Amino acid sequence: MSDATRLVADYHRRLWAEGDLGAIGEAFAPDAIVHLTGFDDRAVAAVRADAVRYRGAFTEVSTEILTLLTDGDRVVLHWSTVGRHVGPYGKVPATGRVVTMTGIDIFRIADGRVIECWSLWDGLDVYDQLGVLPELW
């Protein structure tokens, strides 16, 4: 396993499986950028806010790395995270449902730190599992 691959795997495990917010500042360079659906932001603040929001809404969290690939300065992480919805998630009140989120993150690494990240996850499937989407068929 390369150093870049290990960095991403350790970061993912520490943050999403263990809830260790310190993993963000250790993995990401201070001026790193994250590209999320609909906006770009400073990675450390945006990822921290996302993790706090997720952990406030979901318990019994587990995560699995489905695929981890490295190509040059890029690491691609395909992940799946499961949690029980026990608190507000955006405008959705707690449902008690167990929800599986899947996504792909692409990390650009320089000098042993993440300097850029593209994060894509299937939000439509999450809201469907929460039961807040209308029945379309």
Secondary structure, DSSP 4 states (H G I P E B T S, - for coil): --HHHHHHHHHHIIIIIT--THHHHHHEEEEEEEEETTEEEEHHHHHHHHHHHHHHHEEEEEEEEEEEEEETTEEEEEEEEEEEE-S-BTTBPP---EEEEEEEEEEEEETTEEEEEEEEE-HHHHHHHTT-SPP--
